Amino acid sequence: MFSKIKAEDEKSSESPSSLILSLPEDVIIDILARLSRFDYPKLSLVSKYFQSLVASPELYARRSLLACTEDFVYVVLDD
């Protein structure tokens, strides 16, 4: 009885980041590809692993495949 309670407590004490990192990298990239690009700077502060994913070309390729790209207009002002 007590071992069952202890096992449940250990399961609930897992941090969310360890649960996310237990997913395959392809799944993590699929999840990140669906986020807005505006979230990427904050996400890159979470860990070096997420920073490398945000900078990876695989993430942007997956965004294109999923049609999750965002339109931007860039303006250059020159004096």
Secondary structure, DSSP 8 states (H G I E B T S, - for coil): -HHHHHHHHHHHTS-HHHHHHTS-HHHHHHHHHTS-GGGHHHHTTT-HHHHHHHH-HHHHHHHHHTT------------
